[in-house]
Amino acid sequence: MFPQSLHYHIAPMVTDLVKWLRDAWEPAFDAFNNIILAMLLKIEAGLMTVPWWVWIVLVMIVSWYLTKHIGKTLLPGVLLFTVGVFGLWATAMETLSVIIVAVIISLAIGIPAGILMAVSERANTIFTPILDAMQTMPSFVYLIPALMFFGLGKVPAVLATFIYAVPPVQRLTNLGIRQVSESVQEAALAFGATPWQLMREVRIPLALPSIAAGINQTTMMALAMVVICSMIGGGGVGEEVLKAVNWIDVGKGFEAGWAIVVLAIVIDRISQGFAQRWDTSTKQSSSN
């Protein structure tokens, strides 16, 4: 046994720090909460306003545009139809709104931070261990800071999802920019490109396939937090899964789990399709 005389707990200090932060920064937390909640409600209302059959048709049109394959076009539509058949369309749209807001915040912060890591070794040194910790930490831990500052509800669910999902896009943005050919960059500089023009016109366009892969991974990781965030009031399909587990209702659990699987398949196929098209376009432009 570890000697009890060597025990030292920082829990009281952490509790006092959180209380101080909540009291000192309450207006900032309230403002952030209101902004995220307003964005979330508007996106959810927009998703619910569009008829279910329009969404299915739109997904099939996008699938055809990306694949030009009849089977890969019909499959997403059929899968989404089954979600409605199970009576989970509204909850699926609620889940999708949380994912969309979390991904928007992740991209708005992760992509610029990835660019900063690519151009600054100091930033890369600082961010790398932070991202390592974020990716190795158990996903339940992300609920703690969200609960500490925002309590229960959809806003802390968005925050926890953001913390969990932002590392892939930040890492892959950094990696993609760093992998741009030195000869291409030297040629652009030789033609008089400024550092900003080099980044905007050369490095970012050539890094788009990697950035797109990061967007795909961030989106899928956001979806992976759906069930976990239901424990802090995230709602949506994850809440249906949680209820089924609590009630030991295998049938309801299967239907809710199926809805999550369908969302994952459809989102993954569409985002990967766009990533492949960007990759092809980038290769063609660089070869020309």
C-alpha positions in Angstrom: 0.0 0.0 0.0 1.1 3.5 -0.7 2.0 5.3 2.6 -0.9 7.4 3.7 1.5 10.0 5.1 2.6 10.8 1.5 -1.0 11.4 0.3 -1.7 14.9 -1.0 -4.9 16.0 -2.6 -5.3 18.9 -4.9 -9.1 18.5 -5.2 -9.9 21.4 -2.8 -7.6 23.7 -4.8 -9.2 22.7 -8.1 -12.6 23.3 -6.7 -11.7 26.7 -5.4 -10.1 27.6 -8.7 -13.2 26.6 -10.6 -15.5 28.6 -8.2 -13.2 31.6 -8.6 -13.2 31.3 -12.4 -17.0 31.0 -12.5 -17.5 34.0 -10.3 -14.8 36.2 -12.0 -15.7 35.3 -15.6 -19.4 34.7 -15.2 -20.4 37.4 -17.8 -18.0 35.9 -20.3 -19.3 32.4 -19.7 -22.9 33.6 -20.0 -22.1 35.4 -23.3 -20.3 32.3 -24.7 -23.3 30.1 -23.6 -25.8 32.5 -25.3 -23.8 32.7 -28.6 -23.4 28.9 -28.9 -27.0 28.2 -27.8 -28.4 30.7 -30.4 -26.2 29.2 -33.1 -27.3 25.7 -32.1 -31.0 26.5 -32.0 -30.9 28.3 -35.4 -29.1 25.3 -37.1 -31.5 22.9 -35.5 -34.5 24.9 -36.6 -33.1 25.1 -40.1 -32.5 21.3 -40.2 -36.0 20.7 -39.0 -37.6 23.2 -41.4 -36.4 21.2 -44.5 -38.7 18.2 -45.2 -37.2 14.8 -44.6 -37.5 13.8 -48.2 -35.7 16.9 -49.4 -32.7 16.0 -47.2 -32.7 12.4 -48.6 -32.8 13.8 -52.2 -30.0 16.3 -51.5 -27.8 13.6 -50.0 -28.4 11.4 -53.0 -27.6 14.2 -55.4 -24.4 14.9 -53.6 -23.5 11.2 -53.6 -24.1 11.0 -57.3 -22.0 14.1 -57.9 -19.1 12.6 -55.9 -19.3 8.9 -57.1 -21.3 8.7 -60.4 -22.3 5.3 -59.1 -25.9 4.3 -58.8 -25.5 1.9 -55.9 -23.4 4.4 -53.9 -26.1 7.0 -54.7 -29.1 5.0 -53.6 -27.5 3.5 -50.4 -27.3 6.8 -48.4 -30.9 7.6 -49.2 -32.1 4.2 -48.2 -30.1 4.3 -44.9 -31.5 7.8 -44.0 -35.0 6.6 -44.9 -34.6 3.8 -42.2 -33.9 6.5 -39.6 -37.2 8.1 -40.3 -39.0 4.7 -40.3 -37.7 4.1 -36.8 -39.2 7.4 -35.7 -35.8 9.0 -35.0 -35.6 11.7 -37.7 -36.2 14.6 -35.3 -33.6 13.3 -32.8 -31.1 12.6 -35.6 -31.5 16.2 -36.7 -31.0 17.3 -33.1 -27.8 15.3 -33.0 -26.6 16.6 -36.3 -27.0 20.2 -35.1 -24.7 19.6 -32.1 -22.2 18.0 -34.5 -22.3 20.8 -37.0 -21.8 23.5 -34.3 -18.9 21.5 -32.7 -17.3 21.0 -36.1 -17.6 24.6 -37.1 -15.9 25.7 -33.9 -13.3 23.0 -34.3 -12.5 24.1 -37.9 -12.5 27.8 -36.9 -9.9 27.2 -34.2 -8.1 24.1 -35.4 -7.2 25.1 -39.0 -5.6 28.5 -38.0 -3.9 26.8 -35.1 -2.5 24.1 -37.5 -1.3 26.8 -39.9 0.4 28.5 -36.9 2.1 25.2 -36.0 3.3 24.9 -39.5 5.0 28.3 -39.7 6.2 28.5 -36.1 8.4 25.9 -34.4 7.7 27.4 -31.1 4.0 27.0 -31.6 4.5 23.5 -32.8 6.5 22.7 -29.7 3.8 24.1 -27.4 0.8 22.6 -29.2 2.2 19.1 -29.8 2.1 17.8 -26.2 -1.3 19.5 -25.7 -2.7 17.6 -28.7 -1.0 14.4 -27.5 -2.8 14.7 -24.2 -6.1 15.6 -25.8 -6.0 12.5 -28.0 -4.9 10.1 -25.3 -7.2 11.2 -22.6 -10.3 9.1 -22.0 -13.3 10.7 -23.7 -15.3 10.9 -20.4 -12.8 13.3 -19.0 -13.8 15.9 -21.6 -17.2 16.2 -19.8 -15.5 17.5 -16.7 -14.5 21.1 -17.9 -17.8 21.4 -19.7 -19.8 20.5 -16.6 -17.6 22.7 -14.4 -18.4 25.9 -16.3 -21.7 25.3 -18.0 -23.6 22.7 -16.1 -25.9 20.4 -18.0 -27.3 21.0 -21.5 -26.4 21.2 -25.1 -23.8 23.9 -24.8 -21.5 21.9 -22.6 -22.1 19.0 -25.0 -20.8 21.1 -27.8 -17.8 22.2 -25.8 -16.9 18.7 -24.8 -17.3 17.5 -28.4 -15.1 20.4 -29.6 -12.3 19.5 -27.1 -12.4 15.9 -28.3 -12.7 16.5 -32.0 -10.3 19.4 -32.7 -6.9 17.6 -32.6 -7.2 15.8 -36.0 -7.8 18.8 -38.1 -5.1 20.8 -36.3 -2.6 18.1 -36.7 -3.4 17.3 -40.3 -3.4 21.0 -41.3 0.1 21.3 -39.8 1.2 18.1 -41.5 -0.2 19.0 -44.9 1.5 22.4 -45.0 4.8 21.0 -43.8 4.7 18.3 -46.6 4.4 20.9 -49.4 7.4 20.4 -51.7 10.3 22.8 -51.0 11.0 23.1 -54.7 7.5 24.4 -55.3 7.8 26.9 -52.5 11.2 28.1 -53.8 9.8 28.5 -57.3 7.0 30.7 -55.9 9.5 32.8 -53.9 11.7 33.2 -56.9 8.7 34.7 -58.8 8.3 37.3 -56.0 5.7 35.8 -53.8 5.4 37.2 -50.3 5.1 34.9 -47.3 1.4 35.6 -47.2 0.9 34.9 -50.9 3.0 31.7 -50.6 0.8 30.5 -47.8 -2.5 31.5 -49.5 -1.7 30.6 -53.1 0.7 27.6 -52.8 1.0 26.0 -49.4 -2.7 25.9 -48.3 -4.0 24.7 -51.8 -1.5 21.9 -51.9 -2.3 20.9 -48.4 -6.0 20.8 -49.0 -6.2 16.9 -49.3 -4.6 16.6 -45.8 -6.8 19.4 -44.4 -9.9 17.6 -45.9 -8.8 14.4 -44.3 -8.6 16.3 -41.0 -12.1 17.7 -41.5 -13.3 14.1 -42.1 -11.6 12.8 -38.9 -12.8 15.7 -36.8 -16.4 15.2 -38.0 -16.3 11.5 -37.2 -14.8 12.1 -33.8 -17.5 14.6 -33.1 -20.1 12.0 -33.9 -18.3 9.5 -31.6 -19.1 11.8 -28.7 -22.8 11.7 -29.3 -23.6 9.0 -26.7 -21.2 10.3 -24.2 -22.5 13.8 -24.3 -26.0 12.5 -23.7 -24.9 12.0 -20.1 -24.6 15.8 -19.6 -27.9 16.7 -21.4 -26.7 16.6 -25.0 -30.0 15.1 -26.2 -30.5 13.7 -29.6 -29.9 10.0 -30.6 -27.3 9.6 -27.9 -30.0 10.2 -25.3 -32.1 7.4 -26.8 -29.1 5.0 -26.5 -28.6 6.1 -22.9 -32.3 5.5 -22.1 -32.2 2.1 -23.8 -29.2 1.1 -21.7 -30.8 2.3 -18.5 -34.0 0.4 -19.3 -32.1 -2.6 -20.8 -34.3 -2.2 -23.9 -32.3 -4.0 -26.5 -34.7 -3.2 -29.4 -34.7 0.5 -28.7 -30.9 0.5 -28.3 -30.5 -1.2 -31.6 -32.7 1.3 -33.4 -30.9 4.3 -31.8 -27.5 2.7 -32.4 -28.5 2.1 -36.1 -29.4 5.8 -36.5 -25.9 6.8 -35.2 -24.3 4.2 -37.6 -26.3 5.6 -40.5 -25.2 9.2 -39.7 -21.6 8.1 -39.4 -21.7 6.2 -42.8 -23.4 9.1 -44.7 -21.2 11.8 -43.2 -18.0 9.7 -43.8 -18.8 8.9 -47.4 -19.7 12.4 -48.3 -16.7 14.0 -46.5 -14.3 11.4 -48.0 -15.7 12.0 -51.4 -15.0 15.7 -51.2 -11.5 15.0 -49.9 -10.8 12.7 -52.8 -12.0 15.3 -55.3 -9.8 17.9 -53.7 -6.9 15.5 -53.9 -7.5 14.9 -57.6 -7.9 18.6 -58.4 -4.8 19.5 -56.5 -2.7 16.8 -58.3 -4.0 17.9 -61.6 -3.2 21.6 -61.0 0.2 20.8 -59.7 1.0 18.6 -62.7 -0.1 21.3 -65.1 
